[in-house]
Amino acid sequence: MEIFIVALPLIASIISGFFGKYIGDRNSEIITSLLVSISAILSTFIFYEVIFNQYQSNVIIAKWINSGSLNVNWSIKIDTLSAIMLVVVTYVSSLVHIYSIGYMSHDPHKQRFMAYLSLFTFAMLMLVTSDNFIQLFFGWEGVGLCSYFLIGFWFKKDSANSAAMKAFIVNRVGDFGFALGIFLIFYLFGTVNYTEVFNLIPTIQDNELTFLGFKINAIDLICILLFIGAMGKSAQIFLHTWLPDAMEGPTPVSALIHAATMVTAGVFLVVRCSPIYEYSELALNIITIVGMSTAFFAATIAIVQTDIKKIIAYSTCSQLGYMFFATGVGAYNVAMFHLFTHAFFKALLFLGSGSVIHAFKDEQNINNMGGVWKKLPYTYGLMIIGTLALTGFPFLSGFYSKDAIIEFAYLRGNTTGYYAAGIGIFTAFLTSIYSWRLIFKTFHGEYNNQKIKIEETHESPVVMLIPLVLLSLGSIFAGFVFKDLFINPQSINSFWQDSIFFLEPLSTQHPPFWFLILTPTLVVISIPIAYYLFVRNNRLTERIVSVNTPLYNFLLNKWYFDEFYDSILIRPCKKIGLFLWKIFDVKIIDGFGPDGLAKIIKKFSLKANKFQSGFIYQYAFVMLLGFSALLTFLIVK
C-alpha cells in the first residue's frame, strides 16, 4: 500500500507527460486526477491505522547507494509525522488536480501541466517518506525542480521566466547550506540514516568544530546549516523574495506550492530533526527570532499589496513564520498542527482567488474589483470561511492552531518566548486586517473594473467549486477534530510516538485568562475596523496613507529587499560577468586562443593563396628560384 501511495502520482506524470498527446486532454486530466485521488484515499487509510493502531513501517524499495560506510536505501518510512504529511500532500494535490480541469480548460498544454503537478506530488511524497538525509535531499531538489517547471509554465511570459529563475536560484542558496549540513552529519557519524544519526547525537554534545575561522559546537553547526536550507524552501526572511514572484504561475500551482507542499518542507525538516534541535538552544533561539520576524515582516507587506494572489502569498510567508517560531520554542507538535490546518484554509483561499480571477477574466488587482458578492455567491461564501480560519476566528481551524502557538511561546517563559508571543498577537491582528481588506475590496463596495461589465462576471463551474467545498470542511472542522491528537499533553506520547523528540516535556500549564482571550478579541474587533476603513470610509484610509507616505512606500516596496539584493549582489555579479565575458573570454581566451589562431591561419592562407594564380610562367619562375637556391646551397657546401 505504501508503495502505491508514492508510485501512483509518478505513474500519472509519466502517462500524461509521455502519452498525453495520444490519449488526449480529457483522458490525461481524468487519469492524473484519479491516480492522485487514489493515493489520497490510501494515505487516509494509513493515517487511520497510525491513529488507532499505532501503525509504523519502513518499506525498503531498493538498495540505493552502498559505498564504504555510506549505505542508503530508497525506502518509505511510515510514522505519525510522515502519515500527517501524506494526508496533507495527497489530499490537497488531488483537489488541485480536479480544480485544474476547470481552471486550465482553455490552455493548449493541459497534458504537460497535469504531468508537472503529478511529478511535483511524487517528489514531495519522496521527501516526506524518506528515512535518510540523502533521499530527503533528492526529494527536496525534485520539489525545487518541479516548482521551476510550474512557476514558469507560461514560459512565453518574461515575468514567468524571471520568477521561475528567481525561485530556483534563491532556493539554491538555502540548499547549499542544507547540503553542507548533510555532509557534516556524514563526516561526524559516518551515516545519514535518521535512526542512527539521532541515536548518536548525545555522544557529540561537547564536540567543537572550526567553521569559517570560528569555533562552534558541532550540533549547533549542524542545526544552523539545516535551518538555512529550511529558510530557503519555506521562504523565511532574507530568503523569502522568490515567494511572491512565484504567483506568476497558474493559480493551482500557487495553491499546491504554498498550501501543502514545497513551502512546508522546511517546517517538516526541522520537526523531523527534533532529536538534533533539542540539543541546540542556540539554533532554537535563531529559529524563533527568524520565525517571528518573518511573521511580522510578511504581514506588514500584505496589508498594502493590491494583487490578490500576492496578498495570500505573503500571508503564507507569515503563517510559516508562526510554524517556525513554534518549533523554536520546542512546540514541534503545535507547529505540525498549524501546518495541518493551514493546508486546508490556505488552499481554499488560493483556489478561491483563482475563481475570482477566472470571473474577472485574469484581473488580479483588487482595486479593479468590488461589488460582486451577489454575482459570485459560492466563491464569496467559501472565501469568507477561508478568511475566518486564517485569521483565527473562534472555533474555526486556525483558531486552535495559531492560538496554541502563541500560548506555548508565552509558556516558554524566557525573553525570546515572550517577544515571540507579543509579535504573534500583533501579527494576528494585522493578518485579520489585511485578510478582510482583501474580502471587502474584492466583493464589496463599488464595482471598479473598466474592462468588463459586471454582468459578464460569473460563478465558476462545478468542477472548480467542489474542491473549494471540500477544503472548506477542513477549514471549519480540522482544528476542533484533531486538536486533542496533535497538542493534548495526555496524547502526545501515544500519538506522536518517537516521530518527535522532546528533551524536556512541554508545559502543561495555561496562560492567564486575559492572555487567552486577547488574540481572539483582536481578531473579532478587526472585522468592523477593516469594514470601516475599506468600505465605509475610503477617504480615511487615503488620508492615513498620505500622512504616512514614506512608511507606505517602504511597505509597498517590500522593505526594499529586492532593491537591496539587486544593488549588492545582482548588479555587481552582472558587471563582473560582463567583464569576464568581454575581456577575459572574448579578448584574451578567444583572442589568443581559437579565434586568434584562426585569424593567423586565415591571414597566412590568404597570402599563400596568391601563389595559386594558375599561370604557368609564375610556377616556372618559382621552380627556377628553388632550383637556383638548391644549386647555390650545394656549391657553397
N, C-alpha and C positions, 0 to 999 in steps of 0.2 A: 504493500500500500504506500509506504513512504517513497519508494522509487517512482511510483506513478504520479505522486504529487509534484515532484520535481521534473519528471520527464515529459509530462503532458504539455506544459507550455512550450518546451523545446520542440516537440513534435509539431505543435501548432505553428510555430515560427517557421520550421522547415517547409511544411506543406504550403503555407501562404506565401513564403518568400520565393521558393523554387518552382512551385507548381501553380501559383495563383493565376497566371495568365492562361493556364489550360482549364482550370476549374471555374474561373470567373469570380467577379467581385462578391456576389452574394454568398456563394459557397465558401469563399475564403473567410468572410465575416462570420458565417454560421459555425464553421469548423473551429476557428480560433476561439470564439466566444464559448462554444460548447466545451472544448477541452479544458480551458482555463476554469470554467464553471465547475466541471467535474473535479478538478484539482481543489477548488474551494470547498466542495462538499466533503471530499476525503480529509481535508485539513480540519474541517469542523468535527468530523468523527474522531480524529486524532486528539483534538483539543478536549473533547468529551472524555476520552479514555484517560487523558492526563489529569483532568479534574477529579473524576470519580474513582479511578483505579490506579492513580499514581504511575501511569504508564511511562516507561523510559526505554529507549533503544538507541543503538548505534549501528546502522546498517552500512557495511563496507561494500561499496560498489566495485572498486578496483584498487589494486596496489598501484600507487601513482609514482612516487619517487623513492628510490632506495639507493642511497649513495653515502657510504660511510655510516656515520651516526644519524644521518638525516633519513628518516623513514616517514613518508607521508602517504596517507590513503585518501582517496576520494570517497567520502562517506556521507551519510545522512544521520545527523545526531538529533534525536528527539528528546527534549526535556521540556519543562514548563516554559522556559524563555523562548525556545525555538518554536514551540507549539503556538504561542501567542502571535509570534511574527508570521507564522504560516497562515493563520486565520486572517490577520490584518492584510497581508500582502495579496493573498489569493482572492479574498472577498472583494476588496476594493478594485483589484485588477479586473476581475470578472465583470463588475458593474461598469467599469470604464470601457471595457471591450464592447459591451452591449450599447452603452451610450454612444460610442463612436460610430455605430451603424447608422444612427440618425445624423449625428453631427458632421461626419465626413461623407455624407451621401453624394455630394456634388464634386468631391475630389477625384481626379482621374487616377490616383495612385493608392487606392484603398488597400490593395493586397500588401504593398510594401509597408504601409502604416500599421496594419494589423500584425504583420510579421515582426516589426520592431517592438510593438507593445508586448507581444508574447515572449520575445527574446529578452527583453528587459525584465519581465517577470521571472523567467528562468534564472537569470543572473542574480537577482535578488534572493531567490529561493536557495540557490547555491551558496550564497553568502550566509544566510541565517541558519542553514543546516550544517555548517562546517564544524568539524571537531578539531581543527588545527588552523594555525595562522596563515599557512600557505593557501589552502582552499579559500579561506576568508579573503585573502588578498586578491585571488583570481576573481571571485565573485564581486569584490569591491571594484576592481578595474573593469569588469564586464558591465557593471551598472554604469560606470562613468562613460564607457564607450557607447552604450545604448542611449544614454542621455544626450550624447553628442549627435547621434542619428536623429533622435526625436525632436530636440530643440531646433535643429537645423533642417527639419523635414521639408519645409518650404524653402529649399536652398537657393531658389532664384531670387529671393529677397536678400539684399545685402545685410539688413538688420538681423535676419535669422542666422545667416552665416557668421556674423560677428558675435552674436550671442552664444552660438554653439562653440565657437573657438574660445570665447572668454570662459565659459563653464569648464571646458576641457583643460585649459591652461591653469586656471585658478585651482582646480581640483588636483592638478599635478603637483602644485606647491605643497598642499597638505599631504598628498600621497607619498612625497619624498620623505617627510617626517615619519609617516606610517611605516614605510619600508625600512628606514633606519631602526625604528623600534623593533621590528621583526628580526632584523639582522642582530641586534643587540641581545634579544631573547635567545637566539640560537647560539650566539657567542658565549653567553653565560651558562646556559643549561644544556646545550647540545641536542635540543629537541624543540619542536614547535607545536607539539600536541598539547591541547588545553590542559588535560588532566595532569600530565607530567609537569608542565610548567607551573601550574597553580600549586601543586604539592611541594615544589622546590622553592617557592618564593620565600617562606620563612627562613630558609637557610642562608639567604644573602641580605638580610635586613641591614647589616652593618657594613656591607661592601661599598667601597667608593671607587669611582672611575674619574679619569681626567677627560673632560669633554670641552673642546674649544678653549683649552687653557684653564678651565675651572674644575675644581674637584667637586663632585656631586654624587649623592647617594645613587647606587645603581637602580634601585626600584623607582626612585623619583625620576631618573632619566628615562627609564622605560615608559613610565606613565605619561610624562610630558610629550615624548615623541609620538606615542599612540594617540594622544589627545590632539596633536597637531593634525593628524590625519582625520580625526573626527571633526575638527573645526572646519576643514575644507569641505567635507562631504555634507555636513549639516549646516553650512553657511553661517558660522558664528562670526562675530565682529572681527574685522581685518581680512577675513577670507570669505566674506558674505557677498561681495559685489556681483557675483555671477547669478545669484538667485533671482532678482527682479528682471534681469535681462532675459532669463530663461522663459519669460512669458511670451516670447516671440514664437514659440512652438504652438501647435494647436491646443485648445483648452483641455481636451482629455489628457494630453501629456502633462499639463500643469497639475491636474488632479492626481495623476499617478505618481509623479515625481515628488510633489510637495505634501501629499497627504499620508502616504503609507510606505513608500519605498525608499528612494535614494536619500532623502534628507534625514530619515530616521535611522539610517545605517550608523551614523556617528554615535547616536544615543545607545543603540544596540551594542556597539563595540565597547563603550565604557561600562555598560551594565554586565556584559559577558565577562569583562576583565575585572569585575569587582574583587575577586581574590587577590589581584595585584594592587588595585587602587586603595583598598582598605589599609594597606601598609604604607601609604604615601600621603601624609597630611598636607604636604606642600602641593602636590598635584590636585588634591581635592579642593584646596583653597583657590588655586588658579582656576579650576573648572567653575567653581561658584562665582568668582568675580567675572569671568568671561561670560557665563550664562546670564547673570543678572544684568550685565552691561548690554548684552545683545537684546535681551527682552525689552529694556527701556529704550535703547537706541532705535530699534526697528519700529516700535510703537510711535515714537515721535515723528518718524518719517511718514508712516502710513497715514497720519492724521491730516497731511496736506496733499497727498497724491490724488490725481484725478483719473488715472487708468484703473478700471475696476479690477483687473487681474493683478496689477501691481500692489494694490491695497491689500488684497488677500495674500499675495506673496510675502509682503513684509509682515503680515500677521503670522504666517508660517514661521518666518525667521524669529519673531518674538516668542511664539509658543515653544519653539525649540530651545530658546534661552531658558524658559521655565523648566524644561526637562533636564537641561544640563545642570542648572543650579540645584535641582532636586538630587541628582547624582552627587554633586559636590558636597551636599550636607549629609550624604550617606543614605538617602532615601531612594535606593535604586528601584524598589518595588513601586514607589509612587511615581517615579519617572516613567516606568513602563505602563502604569495605569493611565497617565496623561497621554502617552504615545498611543495607547489603545483607543481612548475616547476621541482624541484629536483626529485620528484617521477618518472617523465617520463624519464629524461635522465639517472638517476641512475639505474633504472630498465633495460633500454636499454643497458647500459654498462655491467651490471651483466649477463644478458641473452646473450649478445654478447660474453662475455668471456666464457660463457658456450658452445657456438658454437665453439669457438676456442679450448677449452679443448676437446670437442667431436671430432673435426677434428684431434687433436694430440693424441687421444686415452688416455685421462686422464692426459696428461702432463700439469703442471701448471707453470713451471719455464720459464719465458720469455727469459732467456739466452739459452734455448733449443728450441727456435722457430726461426722465421725470414724468410724473403723471400717468404711468401706465399700469398701476397696480390692478385696475379693473380689466385691462387687456391681457395681463399675464397672471391670472389669479393663482394658478397652481405653483408656478415658479416663485411668485411673491410669498405665498404661504410657506413653502418649503425653505426658502432663503431666510425667512423670519425664524424658523426653527433652528437652522444652522447658526444664525447670529446669536440667538439666545444661548445656545450651547457653547459657542465660542467665548462669549462674554462672561460665562459662569453664572448665568441666571439661575436662581434657586431651583434645585431638583431636576435640572437637565444634566446631561453627562459631564459637561465641562465644569459644572459647579463642584462636583465631588472630587475630581482630579486636581483642578487648579487650586482650590482652597486647601486641599491636603498638602500640596507642595509648599504653599505659604505657611501653613501651620507647622510642618516639620522643619522648615527653615527657622522659624521662631523658636521651636523647641530645641534646636541645636545649641542654643544658649551661649554662643560666642559672638564676637563682634561681626564677623563675616555673615553669620546666620541672621543676625538682626538686620543688617543692611540689606541682605537678600530679601527678607520678609517685607521690609519697608518699600523697597523698589518694586517688589512683586505686587503689592497692594496698589501703589500708584500706577503701575503699568496696567493692571486690570481695569482701572478707571479709564485710562487712555484707550485701551482696547475697546471698551464699550462705546466710547465717544466716536472713534473712527469707524467702528462697525455699523453703528446706527446712522452715521453720516452717509455711508455707502447706501444703506437701505433707503433713507429718506430722499437723497438726491437722485437715486435711480428710479424709484417707484412713486414718489410723492411730489408735491409742488406742481409747477407748470411744465408742460411739455416743451422741450427746448431743442429738439432735433430739427434742423433746417433741410436735411437731405431727403427724409422720408416722412410721409404723413402718419399721424397716429393711427389712422385706420389701417395702415399697411402692417403695423406690428401685430404679431400673432403668437399664440402659445406654441410651445414645442410639441413635436409628435409624441405619441405614447411611448415609443421605444427610448426616447430621451427622458421621459418623466418617470418611468418605472424605477430606474436606478436611483433617482432622487428620492422617491418614496421609501425605498428600502434603506437608504442611507439615513433618512430622517428618523427611522425607527431606532437605529443605533445611536443617533444623536440624542434621542429622548431617553432611552431606557438603558443604554450600555453602562452608564455610571452607577445607577441605582442597583442594577442586577449584579454587577461584578465587583462592587466596592469591597465587600467583605472578603472576597477571594484575594484581591490584589493587596489591600492595605490593612486589613484587620490584623492586629498583633497576634491574635489567637490562631490565625490560619496561615501565618507567614511560613512557618517551618513545614507544615503539611502540604501547602500548595506549591511553594517555590522549591522545596526540597534542597538540592545542592546546586541549583542553577544560578542562585545569587548567594554571595557570601557576605555575612555581617560579622566583622571582628568583634563589635560590641552590639548588643541588642538595641533596636530602636526604642526611643522613649515611648512609654505608654501613657504619659501624662497628657492633659488637654490644656491649651492656652486659655487665658481668661475669656469670659463670655463676650466682653466688649470687642475683643480681638476677633472672635469667631464671626460676629455679625458685621464687622467693619467692611470687609470686601463685598459681601452680598448687598449691603446697604448702598455703597458707592455705585455698584453695578445697576441697581434699580433706579436710583435718582439720576443716573446719567442719561436715561432714556428721554425724560421730558426736557433735560438740558439740551440734548442733541436735537430734538424736535424743534425747540425754540430757536436754536442757532441756525439750523439749516433749512427750516421750512417756514416758520412764522416770522422770523426777523433776520433775513439775509443781510440787511444793511448793517446790523450789529456785528456780524461776522466780518463783513468787508471793512468796517471801522477798526476792529481788532487787528486785522491784517495790516491795514495802512499804518497803524500806530507801531506795529512790531515788524516792519518790513525787513530789516536785517535778519531777524530770527526766522521769519517766514522763508526768506530766500535760502538761509542756511539749511533749513529742513527740506525745502523743495529740491535743493541740490544734493540731498542725501548726505549731509555733513561733509560734502566735498571730498569724499573718499576716492571717487573715480578721478577727480581732477588732481588730487594728491598723488595717486599712483601713476597717473599719466605724466606728471611733471618729474617725479623722482625715479621712475622705472621705465615706463613705456617709451617716452621720447628719447631719453638718453640711450636706451638699448637700440632704438631705431637708428639714431645717429651713429652709434658705434658700428652697427650692422652695415649701414650705408658706406661708412668709411672703409671697413674691412673689405666690402664688396668692390667698391670703385677703385681703391688704392691697392690693397694687398692682392685681391683676387684678379681684377681686370688688368691693372698696370704692372704689377710685379710678377705674380704667379703665371698669369696668362701671357703677359708681355714678354717675360723672359723664358717662358715655358713653351707650351704648344703653339700659341699664337705667334710668338717671336721666332721660333724655329720655322714655322710655316712661312712667315714673311721672308726669312733669309733664303729658304729653299726656292720660294717663288721668284725672288729677285735674281738668284743665280740661274734659275730656269729661263727667265726672260732674256738674260744675257746670252745663255747658251743657245737659246732658240734662234738667235741671229745667225749662228753658224749653219743652221739648216735652211739655206736660201734656195737650194735646188739648181744653182748654176754650176756647171761642170768646171768652168775656169777657176772658180773660187776654191772648189775641192782640190783641183790640181795644184793651185798655188799653196794651199795648206800642206799638201803632201810634199811639195818641193821644200818648204820650210822645215818640215820634220826631217826629211832626208838630209838636208844641209846640216841641221843641228846634230843629227846622229853621226854624220861623217866628221864633223868638227870634233866631236867628243872622242871618236876613235883615234883621230890624228894626234890630238893633244895627249891622250892617254899613252 
